[in-house]
Amino acid sequence: MVNFDENDQGRILIVDGDSLRGSGLAAFLKEIGFTVVGPISTGVEAVTLAKQQHLDLAIIEIGWSRPGSGTAVEKELTRLCRVPCILMAAPDYVPSRVLLAVENALNRQRRLQQAA
């Protein structure tokens, strides 16, 4: 269950095999008020971390060159850890696109939680 606080923008996990690109995304999200975990570079690390920490959302880069695709990581995070995920390709790491995707995903989670 997502635990939202009015003052908390949310805890976001970034999963990206490219540490430079993931770090840039993390810096952007931190700058606009989100708590960022990562970037994490492997699916195993992501699932392990999600089991240990409360996360509101995960952003997963889908164009991995490492074993374990982004979609496989998304399935594990969703099924095992109940973390909502956004799958993005690196070219979509445009700040306005990322922010829109994050806001839409978190707002959806808030509405689902309020309806429950």
C-alpha positions in Angstrom: 0.0 0.0 0.0 1.2 3.5 -0.9 1.4 5.8 2.1 1.0 9.3 1.0 1.6 12.4 3.1 0.6 15.8 1.9 4.2 17.0 2.3 5.8 14.0 0.6 6.1 14.0 -3.1 6.9 10.3 -3.1 9.8 7.8 -3.0 10.9 6.8 -6.5 13.3 4.0 -7.4 15.3 4.5 -10.6 16.4 1.3 -12.4 18.8 2.1 -15.3 21.8 0.2 -16.5 23.5 3.4 -17.5 24.6 5.1 -14.3 25.3 8.5 -15.9 21.8 8.7 -17.4 20.2 7.3 -14.2 22.1 9.9 -12.1 20.8 12.7 -14.3 17.2 11.5 -13.9 17.7 11.2 -10.1 19.1 14.7 -9.9 16.1 16.1 -11.8 13.6 14.3 -9.6 15.4 15.3 -6.4 15.4 18.9 -7.6 11.7 19.0 -7.9 11.1 17.5 -4.5 11.0 13.7 -4.8 12.9 11.3 -2.6 15.0 9.2 -5.0 16.4 5.7 -4.4 19.1 4.7 -6.9 19.9 4.7 -9.7 20.1 0.9 -9.4 21.7 -0.9 -12.3 20.4 -4.5 -12.1 17.0 -6.1 -11.7 18.2 -8.2 -8.7 19.3 -5.1 -6.9 16.0 -3.4 -7.6 13.9 -6.2 -6.3 16.1 -6.7 -3.2 15.9 -3.0 -2.4 12.1 -2.9 -3.0 11.6 -5.7 -0.5 13.6 -3.7 2.1 12.3 -0.2 1.6 8.9 1.5 1.1 8.7 2.8 -2.5 5.9 4.7 -4.1 7.0 4.2 -7.7 9.8 2.7 -9.9 11.0 4.2 -13.2 12.6 1.4 -15.3 14.6 2.0 -18.4 13.5 -0.7 -20.9 16.5 -0.7 -23.3 18.9 -2.7 -21.1 21.9 -4.4 -22.5 22.3 -6.4 -19.3 20.6 -9.8 -18.6 17.0 -9.4 -17.3 14.9 -7.0 -19.3 13.2 -3.9 -18.0 9.8 -5.6 -18.5 11.0 -8.6 -16.4 12.1 -6.3 -13.6 8.7 -4.5 -13.8 6.8 -7.8 -13.4 8.9 -8.7 -10.4 8.5 -5.4 -8.7 4.8 -5.3 -9.4 4.1 -9.0 -8.4 6.5 -9.4 -5.4 6.7 -5.9 -4.0 3.5 -4.3 -5.2 5.5 -1.3 -6.5 3.8 0.6 -9.4 6.2 1.0 -12.3 6.8 3.3 -15.3 8.7 1.7 -18.2 10.6 4.4 -20.2 13.1 4.3 -23.0 16.1 6.6 -22.6 14.9 9.1 -25.3 11.8 9.7 -23.1 14.0 11.0 -20.3 12.9 14.5 -21.2 12.0 16.3 -18.0 8.5 17.2 -19.0 7.7 13.6 -20.1 9.2 12.2 -16.9 7.3 14.6 -14.7 4.0 13.9 -16.5 4.5 10.1 -16.3 5.4 10.3 -12.6 2.5 12.6 -11.7 0.0 10.5 -13.6 1.2 7.3 -11.9 1.3 8.7 -8.4 -2.1 10.4 -8.8 -3.6 7.1 -10.0 -2.2 5.4 -6.9 -3.7 8.1 -4.7 -7.1 7.7 -6.3 -7.0 3.9 -5.9 -6.0 4.2 -2.2 -8.7 6.7 -1.5 -11.3 4.4 -3.2 -10.2 1.4 -1.1 
